[in-house]
Amino acid sequence: MNKTILASVFSIAIFFAACKSKTAPTNADSSANTTTSTTAPENSSSATPANEPKSYTVTFSPDTAFLGKKKEAFVRLKNGKAIELYDNEGKVTGTELTYEIELTNKNKVGESSVFLNPNDFRLALDNGTNITHDNYNSVSADAESTKTSEENKFRLPAGTKPKTLNLFLDETRVSVGVEMK
């Protein structure tokens, strides 16, 4: 009887040991795979190859605004990007910020069109200065239509970051937050 009890305890111990060893590698493999798969995308997305300039995504908050005395212009700022600029010696000379303007005319058919001139916009920087566009494309939209202006560019001085974009139309002004990530 003692031999039977001893054999049963020994069998149970081997059974638990066998189950535990099967469970442990499975967890170890899944956590190793999780770690590997999590680490790889982070490294690939955050590391910029040595042969590419440093670039940023630019976000506007809010990305839409109403302008005009009758709020006839609905403006959406989108596709914001920034890229660092360098001289021949590798020194940072500034940052080029580009974005698109989508203008929707909220006037009824038969009423006037809306003309938006980005030259009137001012970008406030973190050092307290305001700058104008380096390059811009004006946009005009007929009543109840939408048009897009592409390749609007600001050239930021080295070491500065954008803070606020001030939009102007028909003696009205709206401020939009700008962030580079």
C-alpha positions in Angstrom: 0.0 0.0 0.0 2.9 2.4 0.8 4.3 1.5 -2.6 1.0 2.4 -4.3 0.7 5.7 -2.5 4.4 6.6 -3.3 3.9 5.6 -6.9 0.7 7.8 -7.1 2.5 10.8 -5.6 5.4 10.3 -7.9 3.1 10.0 -11.0 1.2 13.2 -10.0 4.5 15.1 -9.4 5.8 14.0 -12.9 2.4 15.0 -14.4 2.5 18.5 -12.9 6.2 19.0 -13.8 5.4 17.9 -17.4 2.4 20.3 -17.6 4.3 23.2 -16.1 7.2 22.8 -18.5 4.9 22.8 -21.5 3.0 25.9 -20.2 6.2 27.9 -19.4 7.8 27.7 -22.9 4.5 28.6 -24.5 4.3 31.8 -22.4 7.9 32.5 -22.9 7.6 32.1 -26.6 4.5 34.3 -26.8 6.0 37.0 -24.6 9.2 36.8 -26.6 7.2 37.1 -29.9 5.3 40.0 -28.4 8.4 41.7 -27.3 10.1 41.1 -30.7 7.1 42.3 -32.7 6.5 45.3 -30.5 10.1 46.4 -30.5 10.6 46.0 -34.3 7.9 48.4 -35.4 8.9 51.0 -32.8 12.5 51.0 -34.0 11.5 51.1 -37.7 9.0 53.9 -37.2 11.1 56.1 -35.0 14.5 55.6 -36.6 15.2 57.7 -39.6 17.6 56.2 -42.1 20.9 58.0 -42.4 20.2 59.0 -46.0 16.9 60.8 -45.3 16.4 64.3 -43.9 14.6 64.6 -40.5 10.9 65.2 -41.1 7.8 65.9 -38.9 4.1 65.5 -39.0 2.3 68.8 -38.5 -1.1 68.9 -36.8 -3.5 71.7 -36.5 -5.9 72.0 -33.6 -8.6 72.6 -34.4 -8.0 71.8 -38.1 -11.2 73.7 -39.2 -12.3 77.3 -38.8 -15.1 79.6 -40.1 -13.9 83.0 -41.5 -15.7 86.1 -42.8 -18.2 88.4 -41.3 -21.0 86.1 -42.2 -18.9 83.0 -41.6 -19.1 82.3 -45.3 -15.6 80.6 -45.5 -15.1 77.2 -44.0 -11.4 76.5 -43.9 -9.8 73.1 -43.3 -6.0 72.8 -42.8 -4.6 69.4 -43.7 -1.6 67.3 -44.8 0.8 69.3 -42.7 4.5 68.2 -43.0 7.8 69.7 -42.0 11.3 68.9 -43.0 14.6 70.2 -41.6 16.9 72.1 -44.0 20.7 71.9 -43.9 23.6 73.7 -45.5 26.5 72.0 -47.3 28.4 71.6 -43.9 25.5 69.7 -42.3 24.3 72.6 -40.1 20.6 73.1 -39.7 19.4 76.2 -41.5 15.7 76.0 -40.7 12.6 74.0 -41.2 10.2 74.0 -44.2 6.6 73.6 -43.2 4.0 72.8 -45.9 0.3 72.2 -45.7 -2.9 72.4 -47.8 -5.9 74.7 -47.4 -9.4 73.4 -48.3 -11.8 76.3 -48.7 -15.6 75.7 -48.7 -17.8 78.6 -49.6 -21.0 78.5 -47.5 -22.8 81.2 -49.5 -25.9 80.1 -51.4 -25.9 79.8 -55.2 -26.1 83.2 -56.8 -24.2 84.9 -53.9 -20.6 86.0 -54.1 -17.5 83.8 -54.3 -14.9 83.7 -51.5 -11.3 84.5 -52.1 -8.7 83.4 -49.6 -5.2 84.9 -49.7 -2.7 82.9 -47.6 -0.3 85.9 -47.8 -2.4 87.5 -45.1 -1.8 84.5 -42.7 0.8 84.8 -39.9 2.6 81.9 -38.2 3.5 82.7 -34.6 6.7 81.0 -33.4 7.7 79.8 -30.0 10.2 82.7 -29.8 7.4 85.3 -30.1 8.0 86.3 -33.7 5.4 86.1 -36.5 6.4 85.1 -40.1 4.6 85.1 -43.5 4.6 82.4 -46.1 7.7 81.7 -48.1 5.4 80.4 -50.9 1.6 80.3 -51.1 -1.2 79.7 -53.5 -4.4 81.7 -53.2 -7.7 79.9 -53.5 -11.2 81.0 -54.6 -14.4 79.1 -54.3 -17.7 79.8 -55.9 -20.9 79.5 -53.9 -21.6 76.1 -52.4 -18.3 74.7 -53.7 -15.0 73.5 -52.3 -11.5 74.2 -53.6 -8.0 73.2 -52.4 -4.8 75.2 -52.3 -1.6 73.1 -52.2 2.1 73.7 -51.5 1.7 76.6 -49.0 5.1 76.9 -47.3 6.6 78.6 -44.3 10.3 78.7 -43.8 11.0 78.6 -40.0 14.3 79.9 -38.7 16.7 77.3 -37.2 15.8 76.3 -33.6 12.2 77.6 -33.7 8.9 75.7 -33.7 5.5 76.8 -34.8 2.9 77.7 -32.1 -0.1 79.3 -33.7 -1.4 80.0 -37.2 -3.5 83.2 -37.5 -5.9 83.1 -40.4 -7.4 86.4 -41.8 -10.4 87.1 -44.1 -12.6 90.2 -44.5 -11.3 91.8 -41.3 -11.9 88.6 -39.3 -9.3 86.5 -37.6 -9.1 83.0 -36.3 -6.2 81.4 -34.5 -5.3 77.7 -34.9 -2.8 75.8 -32.8 0.2 74.2 -34.6 2.3 71.3 -33.4 5.2 69.4 -35.0 5.6 65.7 -34.0 
